[in-house]
Amino acid sequence: MREILFVVGEPSGDLHAGKVATALRVAQPERPLVGVGGERMRAAGVQLLEHSENLAAIGFTEVVRHIPRHFALLRTLKKRLTSGNVGLVVLMDYPGFNMRVAEAAYLAGVPVLYYITPQVWAWGADRLPKLARWVSKAAVILPFEEALLRQHGVDATFVGHPLLDRASELPEPAAARAQLGLDPHAPVLAVFPGSRGSELARHLDPFVATARTLQQRHPALQVIVSGAPGISIDAARCPFPVVRGQSFAVLRAATAGLLKSGTTTLEAAVAGLPHIVAYRTSAISYAIARRVVKIPNIGLVNVVAGRTVSREFVQDAIVPDRMADALEPLLDLTSTERRAALQGLADVRAKLGTPGASERAAAFALSLVE
């Protein structure tokens, strides 16, 4: 029985790949699963060929130092693909590397399932013809992606967003506050500065300054910081408690959130947390992004909504006083801004589909490998 090869380069992809691998294990316990990924995949029974933490990079300039490792890994994967032992490749996001893997699989005659496809609607539209040629099936997780990819010849199906599979794990706000040791009656600000060292370096100080500003205005305000496992946060820079590995508990316990742009904004939509979005990268990366990004918003919650549900602060707009001004009405349970945000988040949740994305992706994988 030929193996299924996963290639994942990000922690979020590892989580979703782990769920697909678990579904495959249930359906075909004897099927060998190997790949590039992290601990969630390992726990699901995937034999790791390379740990994704050795590959993770962000931005255009930050990727450069990872190039030698990527080329070495690509050579290893090409050799495996031509061995005749691989029945299917499952790719997740990470397009700079995974598009090369897709091409190699296509040339080796191995079908490709791309689950969580490149964000060609934002930038990289030149990848559409390549996706159409190299990818056997695309399982997309944002509602507008299916029609967009099909228009360009990609066999795409919207399977729903995998975050909805975790919605059943959401605690009630009171239970989340009790779990985190918070005062049940005082407002709470959740701070998500990022899961990588480069993101913390750029976001932590202005995010902390924003929280301090809000505490000066509202002394009863409680602040909690969500930290990624394995990433240290200097207590001298951050006086607030750091909670690791409990992002949904933090989101549910909070009254409002200050979030780094990314999947966290969709997690906040699922959790029903009004928030603002902020992001800062290197000057060079930002200059390049301004030339290639084709959409007006960076926050996924706004992209899915098709309008501004959560205010965005990018690069030089990350000014603590201004961000505090935007957050203040979201902390007020009676404000018009908060009510509008809650309605917008509900609209986003409705667009994300229904639970079961991982099982649907696993079903596509089995149909392709068989």
C-alpha distance (Angstrom), angle and dihedral (degrees) to the residues before:
residue distance angle dihedral
M1 . . .
R2 3.78 . .
E3 3.78 121.3 .
I4 3.78 131.6 -113.1
L5 3.80 112.0 -128.3
F6 3.83 118.2 -151.5
V7 3.80 122.1 -163.5
V8 3.81 115.4 -167.3
G9 3.80 126.9 161.6
E10 3.82 104.7 178.7
P11 3.83 135.6 60.8
S12 3.82 91.7 -121.0
G13 3.79 89.9 52.1
D14 3.79 90.0 50.7
L15 3.81 89.4 56.5
H16 3.80 93.4 51.1
A17 3.80 93.9 40.9
G18 3.79 88.8 52.2
K19 3.80 89.8 57.5
V20 3.81 92.5 49.0
A21 3.81 90.1 48.1
T22 3.80 90.3 50.4
A23 3.81 90.4 52.8
L24 3.82 90.2 48.9
R25 3.80 91.1 49.9
V26 3.80 89.6 54.8
A27 3.81 92.6 48.9
Q28 3.81 97.9 40.4
P29 3.82 112.9 12.4
E30 3.80 91.6 177.0
R31 3.82 95.9 55.2
P32 3.85 111.1 109.8
L33 3.82 112.4 -124.5
V34 3.81 120.1 -164.6
G35 3.74 134.3 160.7
V36 3.76 157.6 116.2
G37 3.80 111.0 -67.0
G38 3.76 146.7 91.5
E39 3.77 145.3 -81.6
R40 3.81 96.3 -61.5
M41 3.78 89.4 58.9
R42 3.79 92.1 45.2
A43 3.81 90.4 51.4
A44 3.82 88.9 51.6
G45 3.79 90.8 56.9
V46 3.80 101.7 -95.0
Q47 3.81 115.0 144.8
L48 3.80 104.5 -132.0
L49 3.79 117.4 -134.8
E50 3.83 91.2 179.6
H51 3.78 132.3 3.2
S52 3.80 112.6 -118.4
E53 3.81 92.0 -138.4
N54 3.80 86.4 74.0
L55 3.79 90.5 59.7
A56 3.80 106.5 38.4
A57 3.78 115.0 122.8
I58 3.77 135.9 150.1
G59 3.77 134.7 -155.7
F60 3.79 128.5 23.1
T61 3.79 98.7 -83.0
E62 3.79 97.0 40.3
V63 3.81 92.1 60.4
V64 3.79 93.5 65.2
R65 3.80 96.9 80.2
H66 3.82 90.7 54.5
I67 3.82 95.6 55.1
P68 3.84 98.8 97.1
R69 3.81 92.4 50.9
H70 3.80 91.1 47.2
F71 3.80 93.0 52.0
A72 3.80 91.8 48.6
L73 3.79 91.0 49.9
L74 3.80 92.2 46.9
R75 3.82 89.9 54.5
T76 3.80 89.7 51.5
L77 3.80 92.6 49.7
K78 3.82 93.1 46.9
K79 3.80 89.8 54.1
R80 3.80 90.2 50.3
L81 3.81 92.5 47.8
T82 3.80 92.4 54.3
S83 3.81 93.0 47.9
G84 3.80 93.7 84.0
N85 3.80 91.9 -124.6
V86 3.83 97.7 99.8
G87 3.81 115.7 87.4
L88 3.82 97.8 176.8
V89 3.78 141.5 3.9
V90 3.82 118.2 -143.0
L91 3.80 112.8 -162.3
M92 3.80 126.3 -168.9
D93 3.79 121.8 -163.3
Y94 3.87 112.2 -67.7
P95 3.83 90.7 113.2
G96 3.79 100.3 178.5
F97 3.80 89.3 67.0
N98 3.78 103.1 21.1
M99 3.79 95.4 57.0
R100 3.80 87.0 61.1
V101 3.79 89.6 50.1
A102 3.82 89.7 49.3
E103 3.81 90.3 54.0
A104 3.79 92.0 47.9
A105 3.81 91.4 49.6
Y106 3.81 91.3 48.4
L107 3.81 91.5 51.5
A108 3.82 89.6 48.3
G109 3.82 91.9 50.7
V110 3.81 94.0 -114.2
P111 3.84 116.8 139.8
V112 3.80 117.5 -120.2
L113 3.80 129.0 -145.0
Y114 3.81 111.2 -167.2
Y115 3.80 108.8 -161.1
I116 3.82 112.7 -175.0
T117 3.78 97.4 15.9
P118 3.82 129.1 -146.7
Q119 3.79 113.7 -76.5
V120 3.80 94.0 -110.3
W121 3.81 89.2 158.9
A122 3.82 88.4 67.7
W123 3.79 100.9 37.2
G124 3.79 139.9 -31.0
A125 3.83 96.6 61.6
D126 3.81 86.8 157.4
R127 3.81 85.9 74.9
L128 3.81 92.6 67.8
P129 3.85 96.6 84.2
K130 3.81 89.0 46.2
L131 3.80 92.0 50.2
A132 3.79 89.4 50.5
R133 3.80 91.8 52.0
W134 3.80 103.4 37.3
V135 3.81 104.1 32.8
S136 3.80 120.4 76.7
K137 3.81 94.9 -166.6
A138 3.80 134.6 3.6
A139 3.80 117.9 -154.5
V140 3.81 103.4 -164.2
I141 3.79 127.1 -163.8
L142 3.81 103.4 -161.4
P143 3.80 117.7 73.7
F144 3.81 99.1 -128.4
E145 3.82 94.6 48.3
E146 3.82 96.3 77.9
A147 3.81 96.0 62.0
L148 3.82 92.6 39.9
L149 3.80 94.0 53.1
R150 3.81 94.1 41.4
Q151 3.80 89.7 54.3
H152 3.80 86.8 61.4
G153 3.80 97.1 46.7
V154 3.80 99.7 -94.8
D155 3.82 116.2 138.5
A156 3.81 94.8 -128.8
T157 3.80 132.5 167.0
F158 3.80 127.1 -175.0
V159 3.82 106.4 -127.5
G160 3.81 98.3 176.1
H161 3.77 127.8 -104.1
P162 3.83 116.2 -62.2
L163 3.80 90.6 -139.5
L164 3.80 87.5 75.0
D165 3.80 88.8 66.3
R166 3.79 87.2 66.3
A167 3.78 94.8 49.0
S168 3.80 90.2 91.1
E169 3.81 87.7 62.0
L170 3.80 92.8 59.6
P171 3.80 111.9 121.2
E172 3.78 121.4 -144.8
P173 3.83 111.5 -96.7
A174 3.81 92.8 -111.2
A175 3.81 91.3 50.1
A176 3.82 91.3 47.4
R177 3.80 91.3 52.0
A178 3.79 91.3 48.8
Q179 3.80 90.1 48.5
L180 3.81 90.8 52.8
G181 3.80 95.5 41.9
L182 3.80 95.6 -114.6
D183 3.79 129.8 151.4
P184 3.83 104.9 -98.6
H185 3.81 92.9 -145.0
A186 3.84 104.8 44.4
P187 3.84 122.2 80.4
V188 3.81 119.0 -100.8
L189 3.80 130.1 -147.7
A190 3.81 116.2 -157.5
V191 3.81 115.6 -152.5
F192 3.83 120.7 -161.0
P193 3.83 107.6 -179.3
G194 3.83 95.7 170.4
S195 3.78 142.9 -82.0
R196 3.82 99.8 -105.8
G197 3.75 131.9 71.0
S198 3.81 91.9 -120.9
E199 3.81 90.9 53.8
L200 3.80 92.7 48.8
A201 3.79 90.6 49.5
R202 3.81 90.7 57.8
H203 3.80 102.2 33.1
L204 3.78 110.5 32.3
D205 3.81 99.8 75.1
P206 3.84 97.7 47.0
F207 3.81 91.1 41.1
V208 3.81 91.1 52.0
A209 3.82 90.2 45.8
T210 3.81 89.6 52.5
A211 3.80 91.2 51.3
R212 3.81 91.3 48.0
T213 3.81 90.1 51.3
L214 3.78 90.9 52.5
Q215 3.80 91.6 47.7
Q216 3.78 89.6 53.3
R217 3.78 88.7 54.7
H218 3.82 93.8 40.9
P219 3.81 110.9 25.8
A220 3.81 93.1 -172.9
L221 3.81 91.9 60.2
Q222 3.80 114.5 120.6
V223 3.81 118.9 -149.5
I224 3.80 126.7 -159.1
V225 3.80 126.8 179.6
S226 3.79 123.4 -147.8
G227 3.79 111.0 -139.3
A228 3.79 128.7 -168.3
P229 3.82 117.5 -122.8
G230 3.78 111.6 -96.9
I231 3.82 95.0 18.3
S232 3.80 114.4 107.4
I233 3.79 121.6 -144.8
D234 3.80 115.8 -155.4
A235 3.81 109.1 -121.2
A236 3.81 89.3 -149.4
R237 3.82 88.6 63.3
C238 3.80 96.4 38.0
P239 3.83 119.5 42.4
F240 3.80 93.2 178.3
P241 3.82 127.3 93.0
V242 3.80 114.5 -91.5
V243 3.81 119.1 -142.6
R244 3.80 117.4 -162.6
G245 3.78 129.6 -157.9
Q246 3.81 95.2 1.5
S247 3.78 103.6 93.0
F248 3.80 96.0 146.6
A249 3.81 92.0 48.8
V250 3.81 89.0 52.1
L251 3.80 92.0 47.8
R252 3.79 92.8 48.3
A253 3.80 93.8 46.1
A254 3.79 93.3 51.7
T255 3.78 131.3 89.1
A256 3.82 93.4 -154.7
G257 3.78 136.8 -3.8
L258 3.81 141.4 -137.6
L259 3.80 103.1 -154.0
K260 3.75 136.8 -175.3
S261 3.81 109.9 -127.1
G262 3.79 114.5 -93.8
T263 3.79 140.7 68.9
T264 3.80 89.4 -29.0
T265 3.80 88.8 77.2
L266 3.81 89.9 60.1
E267 3.81 89.5 46.3
A268 3.79 86.7 55.0
A269 3.81 89.8 51.0
V270 3.81 90.5 52.6
A271 3.81 89.7 47.0
G272 3.81 92.5 45.8
L273 3.81 95.8 -123.1
P274 3.83 119.1 152.9
H275 3.79 109.1 -136.3
I276 3.77 149.1 153.1
V277 3.81 124.8 -120.3
A278 3.80 125.6 -133.0
Y279 3.77 133.8 177.0
R280 3.78 137.4 171.2
T281 3.80 128.1 178.6
S282 3.78 134.6 167.8
A283 3.80 117.3 -57.7
I284 3.81 91.9 -115.2
S285 3.80 93.7 48.2
Y286 3.78 90.7 48.7
A287 3.81 93.0 48.8
I288 3.80 90.4 52.4
A289 3.79 92.4 44.7
R290 3.80 91.9 53.6
R291 3.80 88.7 57.5
V292 3.81 97.2 48.1
V293 3.81 107.3 30.0
K294 3.80 110.0 95.7
I295 3.82 102.5 -170.7
P296 3.82 129.7 79.3
N297 3.83 96.9 -132.4
I298 3.80 133.8 57.0
G299 3.82 98.8 -169.3
L300 3.80 111.4 91.1
V301 3.78 89.9 -144.5
N302 3.82 88.3 61.3
V303 3.78 93.3 42.4
V304 3.81 91.5 54.9
A305 3.81 92.3 43.7
G306 3.79 92.4 49.0
R307 3.80 88.7 -136.3
T308 3.79 139.9 55.7
V309 3.78 109.1 -71.3
S310 3.82 94.3 152.5
R311 3.80 122.3 33.4
E312 3.80 114.9 -115.7
F313 3.81 129.8 -141.0
V314 3.81 114.5 -169.9
Q315 3.81 130.7 -177.2
D316 3.83 110.1 -42.2
A317 3.81 90.7 12.6
I318 3.81 88.3 72.6
V319 3.80 95.4 103.4
P320 3.83 115.5 150.2
D321 3.82 96.3 -139.8
R322 3.81 92.0 50.4
M323 3.78 93.3 46.9
A324 3.79 90.1 47.9
D325 3.80 89.2 52.4
A326 3.82 89.9 53.7
L327 3.80 93.6 46.6
E328 3.80 97.2 46.3
P329 3.82 97.4 76.9
L330 3.82 90.2 45.5
L331 3.81 88.6 60.9
D332 3.80 89.8 55.5
L333 3.81 108.0 88.7
T334 3.81 91.2 -155.5
S335 3.81 100.7 46.2
T336 3.79 124.8 119.2
E337 3.81 90.0 -132.6
R338 3.80 91.8 56.8
R339 3.80 93.5 48.4
A340 3.82 90.6 50.0
A341 3.80 91.2 49.0
L342 3.80 92.7 50.2
Q343 3.81 91.2 51.1
G344 3.79 91.0 48.4
L345 3.80 91.8 50.9
A346 3.80 90.6 49.8
D347 3.82 88.9 53.2
V348 3.81 90.1 51.8
R349 3.83 92.3 49.8
A350 3.80 90.0 52.5
K351 3.82 90.5 54.1
L352 3.81 94.3 52.3
G353 3.81 93.9 76.9
T354 3.79 126.6 -133.1
P355 3.83 133.3 -47.0
G356 3.79 118.9 -85.5
A357 3.82 102.5 69.8
S358 3.81 93.2 136.7
E359 3.80 93.1 51.5
R360 3.81 91.0 48.6
A361 3.80 91.0 50.2
A362 3.82 90.0 48.4
A363 3.81 89.8 51.8
F364 3.81 90.1 54.2
A365 3.80 89.2 48.8
L366 3.79 92.5 53.8
S367 3.80 92.8 47.2
L368 3.80 90.6 52.3
V369 3.80 97.8 44.2
E370 3.79 91.7 48.3
